[in-house]
Amino acid sequence: MSKQVNFTIVPDESDRLYDRKRDYANFWAVAHTPFDLTLTFCDVRPLSEQDVQAAEVSQTVKVPVVARIALPFGVIPGLIAALQ
């Protein structure tokens, strides 16, 4: 016989990892496979003259990745609802 238990998942803020610094991202990119959605968060800082010159040639600017998170499609409706 199986038993049903209702519960809510919450962040464990007593965890020592929680005390680390907060990561900041001001740019994100989205990619997907048939199985999941990947969000890549980056920190874009003011460009140096050398960055601008390189961008004129390559038409791209490489910036540091802060975090990359893969989400199963089942949680996407909840994410959209939270963002609205």
N, C-alpha and C positions, 0 to 999 in steps of 0.2 A: 504494500500500500504506500503510495507517495503522498507527501504532505506539501501543500502549497504555502509559501512564505512570501509575504509582500515586504519589500524593503526599498530604501532610497540609497543610492550611492552618493557619497559626499567626499570631498578631498580630505585627506588626513593631514591636517595642518600641524600636528604634533611631530610629524616626521622631520628628521634633521635636514633632509634635502629641501624641505620647504623654506628653510632659513636662507637659502642661497639667494643671490641677487636676482632681480627680475630681468628678463630678457626683453629688449625693445626691438620692434620691427616696424618699419614704415613702408614696406613694399611686400607684396605676396604674389605668388604665381600658382596657378592651378594646373594639374595634370591628372589624367585618369587612365585606368585600365578597365577591362570589363568587370573587374572585381572590387576596385576601390577608387577613392578620390584622394589625391595627394596634394596637400597645401605646403608650399615652401615659403617660409618667412625670411626676409632679408633686412639688413640695416643699410640703407643708402645714406651716405654722408656727403658733404659738399665735395665736389670734384676738384682735384688739383689741375693745374695747367697741363701737366703731363697726361692726366686722365682724359681731358678734353681733346687733346691732340690725338690720342690713341682712338678715341671714339669717332673722330672725324674719319679715320681710316677704316675702322672695323664696323662702325655703326652699332657697337655694343659697349656696355659698361659692366664689368664684372664687380659684384658686390658680395660681401660676406653673408653666408647662410647662417641664420640664427637658429632655426629649427625646421625640421621637415616632418610632417605628421600625415600618416596614411589613415584614412577613415573608411570603414565599410559603408556601402551605400545605405544600409539600414538606419544609420544614425543621421543621415543628411537632412531628412525632414525636420528633425528636432533642432539641428543647427540652424536651419533656415528660420524656423519659428523663433528661436532665441535671438537671432540677429534682427528680426523685424520688430 
